[in-house]
Amino acid sequence: IDDAFNLASAGYLEYIVPLQLINYLKSNKETHFLPWSACSSHILRLRKILYGTPVYEKFKKYVHRILESVVSDSIWEIKENSSMLEKILKSTLANFAVRMEVPAAKKKVNELFSNWISGKSDVPSVDFKAIVYTYGMGGDQLESNWNQMWSLYLKEQDPQQKIRLMEALSSVTDPQIIKNYLELSKIEDYIRTTGLF
């Protein structure tokens, strides 16, 4: 998969070849994370290139057909005895599906975020924290969710968790929230540059 996309990117193959190659992934038989990781990185790169073009919606639908067969609630469940490879596979699939805006994945990440931010569930698994924080915050309650995350950020003592929260806070696209965040970031008591790197 990686080689086919790289050859297409270099102009040695038509993109139809790697796009047809990834069709096998929808069989739900691929249980190793490497093919999914390669597919995800190349598809997300293509997504950036195609976004806003006439073919973007067709491209997105094609990728959705591949992902919808493997995206289920089970990808969000990590058990204590799960192998490292299974954890990586599930987080890769979840991240890929959410970033490609697969409706079931978006719904699930919003649900996980809502349950966490409202105190109905614990902090998301470390494997999904970044995904839940970054992509779960959106929707009808964006401003309220952002403000709650900001409060959590201010209280957080763990530097790594603080960075995760900061990254999620900065991922919004709402101009007013971004403006507010930039104003808040000028106050050194809120965002200290020392200790982050």
C-alpha positions in Angstrom: 0.0 0.0 0.0 2.7 2.4 1.0 4.8 1.6 -2.1 1.8 2.0 -4.4 0.9 5.4 -3.0 4.5 6.5 -3.1 4.8 5.5 -6.7 1.6 7.3 -7.6 2.8 10.4 -5.7 6.0 10.3 -7.8 4.0 9.9 -11.0 5.0 6.3 -11.8 1.5 4.9 -11.2 -2.0 6.2 -11.7 -3.7 6.8 -8.4 -6.4 4.4 -9.4 -3.9 1.5 -8.6 -3.4 2.3 -4.9 -7.0 3.3 -4.5 -8.1 -0.1 -5.9 -5.5 -1.8 -3.8 -7.0 -0.6 -0.5 -10.4 -2.0 -1.5 -9.4 -5.2 0.2 -9.4 -3.4 3.6 -13.2 -3.3 3.6 -13.3 -7.1 3.9 -12.5 -6.5 7.6 -9.9 -9.3 7.5 -6.9 -7.1 7.9 -6.0 -7.2 11.5 -2.5 -5.7 11.4 -2.1 -2.0 11.9 0.6 -1.4 9.3 -1.6 -1.6 6.2 -4.2 0.6 7.9 -1.5 3.0 9.0 -0.1 3.3 5.5 -3.6 3.7 4.0 -4.5 6.3 6.6 -1.5 8.5 6.2 -1.7 8.5 2.4 -5.5 9.0 2.3 -5.3 11.8 4.8 -2.6 13.5 2.7 -4.8 13.1 -0.4 -7.7 14.5 1.6 -5.7 17.8 2.1 -4.9 18.0 -1.6 -8.5 17.2 -2.8 -10.4 19.2 -0.2 -12.4 21.9 -1.9 -12.1 20.4 -5.3 -15.0 18.9 -7.4 -13.8 15.3 -6.7 -13.5 15.6 -2.9 -17.0 14.4 -2.1 -16.6 11.3 -4.4 -13.2 10.6 -2.8 -14.7 10.9 0.7 -17.6 8.6 -0.1 -15.1 6.0 -1.5 -13.1 6.1 1.7 -16.3 5.9 3.8 -17.3 2.7 2.0 -13.9 1.2 3.0 -14.1 2.4 6.6 -17.8 1.8 7.4 -17.3 -1.9 7.2 -14.6 -1.8 10.0 -15.8 1.0 12.1 -17.9 -0.2 15.0 -18.2 0.4 18.7 -15.6 -2.4 19.3 -12.7 -0.2 17.9 -13.3 2.1 20.8 -12.9 -0.7 23.4 -9.4 -1.4 24.7 -9.2 -4.2 27.3 -6.5 -4.5 29.9 -5.2 -7.7 28.2 -5.3 -6.2 24.7 -2.0 -6.5 22.8 0.0 -3.4 21.9 -0.7 -4.2 18.2 -4.4 -4.3 18.8 -4.3 -1.0 20.7 -2.4 0.6 17.8 -4.8 -0.9 15.2 -7.9 0.4 17.1 -6.5 3.9 17.6 -5.3 4.1 14.0 -8.8 3.1 12.8 -10.6 5.4 15.1 -8.3 8.4 14.2 -8.7 7.6 10.5 -12.5 7.3 10.6 -13.0 10.4 12.7 -10.7 12.5 10.5 -12.4 11.3 7.4 -15.7 12.3 9.0 -17.3 8.8 9.0 -20.7 9.5 10.6 -20.6 6.6 13.1 -17.1 7.5 14.2 -18.0 11.2 14.6 -21.1 10.3 16.6 -19.1 8.0 18.8 -16.2 10.4 19.5 -18.8 13.1 20.4 -20.5 10.7 22.7 -17.2 9.8 24.4 -16.3 13.4 24.8 -19.8 14.4 26.2 -19.7 11.5 28.7 -16.2 12.5 29.8 -16.7 16.2 30.0 -20.0 15.8 31.9 -18.5 13.4 34.4 -20.5 10.4 33.3 -17.4 8.4 32.4 -13.7 8.4 33.2 -10.9 10.1 31.2 -10.7 8.4 27.8 -8.2 5.6 27.4 -4.7 6.9 26.7 -5.0 5.4 23.2 -7.9 7.7 22.4 -7.4 10.8 24.5 -6.0 12.9 21.6 -8.8 11.8 19.3 -11.6 12.4 21.8 -10.2 15.7 23.0 -9.6 17.1 19.6 -12.5 15.8 17.6 -15.2 15.2 20.2 -15.4 18.8 21.3 -17.3 20.0 18.2 -21.0 20.1 17.5 -23.8 22.2 19.0 -22.0 22.7 22.3 -18.6 23.8 20.9 -18.2 27.0 22.9 -19.4 25.4 26.1 -17.2 22.3 25.6 -14.2 24.5 24.8 -14.8 26.6 27.9 -15.0 23.4 30.0 -11.8 22.1 28.4 -10.1 25.4 29.1 -11.1 25.1 32.8 -9.6 21.6 32.9 -6.4 22.9 31.2 -6.0 25.6 33.9 -6.3 23.0 36.7 -4.2 20.3 35.1 -0.8 19.6 36.7 0.5 16.9 34.5 2.6 18.6 31.7 1.8 15.9 29.1 -1.9 16.1 29.8 -1.7 19.8 29.7 -0.1 19.7 26.2 -2.8 17.3 25.0 -5.5 19.7 26.2 -3.7 22.7 24.7 -3.5 20.9 21.3 -7.2 20.1 21.5 -8.1 23.7 22.5 -6.2 25.0 19.5 -7.8 22.6 17.0 -11.1 24.5 16.7 -12.0 26.4 13.6 -14.5 28.8 15.1 -13.0 32.3 14.5 -14.4 33.8 17.8 -13.0 30.9 19.9 -9.6 31.2 18.2 -9.6 34.9 18.8 -10.4 34.4 22.5 -7.8 31.6 22.8 -5.1 34.0 21.3 -6.0 36.6 23.8 -5.9 34.2 26.7 -2.5 32.8 25.4 -1.0 36.3 25.9 -1.4 35.9 29.7 1.7 34.0 30.9 -0.1 32.7 34.0 -2.4 30.7 31.7 0.1 29.4 29.1 3.6 29.1 30.3 6.2 28.3 27.6 8.7 27.0 30.1 8.2 23.4 31.1 6.4 22.5 27.9 9.4 21.4 26.0 
